[in-house]
Amino acid sequence: MKKHKIIDAWMQHPTPRFANQEMFASLRKWLKVDKIEGDIPLEMTVAAMDIANISKGLICSWEGPQGDLISNKEVAGFIEKYPDRFVGIASVKLNKPVHELRKCVREYGFKGLSERSEINYSKMGLRDFLIIEAKNAAIAGLW
């Protein structure tokens, strides 16, 4: 029987900044911890992928109103450690979205932009959003 390749299209490897957000309190309670103190080994995420037969993950950074919860640079480090398992997906700051996306594509080899519109673009007008979308497509080589 042929084994299918499974791709996780939206994953994060949690940093303490990410895992300790209030929105994840129920997960920490389930784990019986109040606060994540140190780095979570990347090998835990890879092991979880192996258990679920996930061959590749589109691993995302996370830029929220409070700043980087998982930085683009951290995601680049994850990819450097496991280049056959992860594909980088950027998250950008609103004050320099195109600059940051271009850097992620050119310097880190990222392949896309994570658009959590409810977080990142809530205060942005449609015109500005469409400009970022057009430049995103151009940077990614879609035009």
C-alpha positions in Angstrom: 0.0 0.0 0.0 1.3 3.4 -1.0 2.0 5.8 1.9 0.5 9.2 1.4 2.5 12.4 2.1 0.7 14.6 4.6 1.5 18.3 4.8 0.4 20.4 7.8 -0.6 23.7 6.2 -0.5 25.8 9.3 1.7 25.0 12.2 3.7 26.8 14.8 6.5 25.6 17.1 5.7 27.3 20.4 8.1 29.7 22.0 7.6 30.6 25.7 6.3 34.1 24.5 3.7 32.3 22.4 2.7 29.5 24.8 2.3 31.8 27.7 -0.3 34.0 26.1 -3.7 34.1 27.8 -5.4 32.5 24.8 -3.5 29.3 25.5 -4.3 29.1 29.3 -6.6 26.1 28.7 -3.8 24.2 27.0 -1.4 25.0 29.8 -4.0 23.9 32.3 -4.4 20.6 30.3 -0.6 20.2 30.6 -0.8 21.0 34.3 1.6 23.9 34.1 0.9 27.6 34.8 3.8 28.9 32.8 6.2 27.6 30.2 9.6 28.6 31.6 12.2 27.4 29.0 12.4 26.6 25.3 10.4 23.7 24.0 12.8 21.4 22.0 12.1 21.5 18.3 12.5 17.8 18.4 9.2 17.5 20.2 7.4 19.1 17.2 9.2 16.8 14.8 8.4 13.8 16.9 4.7 14.8 16.9 4.8 15.2 13.1 6.3 11.7 12.9 3.6 10.2 15.1 0.9 11.8 12.9 2.7 10.8 9.6 3.2 14.4 8.6 6.1 14.7 6.2 6.3 18.4 5.9 5.0 21.4 7.8 4.4 25.0 6.7 5.7 26.5 9.9 4.6 30.0 10.7 5.9 32.9 12.6 3.4 34.9 14.6 3.3 38.6 14.9 0.6 39.9 17.2 -0.4 43.3 18.6 2.1 42.5 21.5 5.0 41.9 19.1 6.7 38.7 17.9 5.3 35.7 19.6 7.3 33.5 17.2 9.7 35.6 15.2 10.6 35.1 11.5 14.2 34.7 12.6 13.2 31.9 15.0 11.3 30.1 12.2 14.3 30.5 9.9 16.3 28.7 12.6 13.8 25.8 12.7 14.0 25.4 9.0 17.8 25.5 9.1 17.7 22.6 11.6 15.2 20.6 9.7 15.2 21.8 6.0 13.4 18.7 4.7 10.6 19.0 7.2 9.6 22.7 7.3 8.7 25.4 4.8 8.7 29.0 6.2 5.7 31.2 6.3 6.3 34.8 7.4 4.3 37.1 9.6 4.9 40.8 9.2 4.8 44.0 11.1 2.3 46.6 9.8 4.8 49.4 9.7 7.1 47.7 7.2 5.1 44.7 5.8 6.7 44.6 2.3 10.2 45.1 3.6 9.8 42.3 6.2 8.2 39.9 3.7 11.0 40.6 1.1 13.6 39.9 3.7 11.9 36.6 4.7 11.7 35.4 1.1 15.2 36.5 0.1 17.2 35.9 3.2 15.4 33.0 4.8 13.8 31.3 1.8 10.2 31.6 3.1 7.5 30.6 0.7 4.5 32.6 1.9 2.8 35.1 4.3 0.5 34.1 7.1 -2.4 36.4 7.1 -4.3 36.2 10.3 -6.5 39.2 9.3 -8.3 39.3 12.6 -5.0 40.1 14.3 -2.7 41.8 11.8 -5.0 43.7 9.4 -7.8 44.8 11.7 -6.8 48.5 11.6 -5.7 48.5 8.0 -7.9 49.9 5.2 -8.8 47.8 2.1 -6.5 49.9 -0.1 -3.4 49.2 2.0 -4.3 45.5 2.4 -4.6 45.1 -1.4 -1.2 46.9 -1.9 0.4 44.4 0.5 -1.4 41.5 -1.3 -0.1 42.6 -4.7 3.5 43.0 -3.5 3.2 39.7 -1.7 2.3 38.0 -5.0 5.1 39.9 -6.8 7.7 38.9 -4.2 6.6 35.3 -4.2 7.0 35.2 -8.0 3.4 34.9 -8.8 3.5 37.9 -11.2 
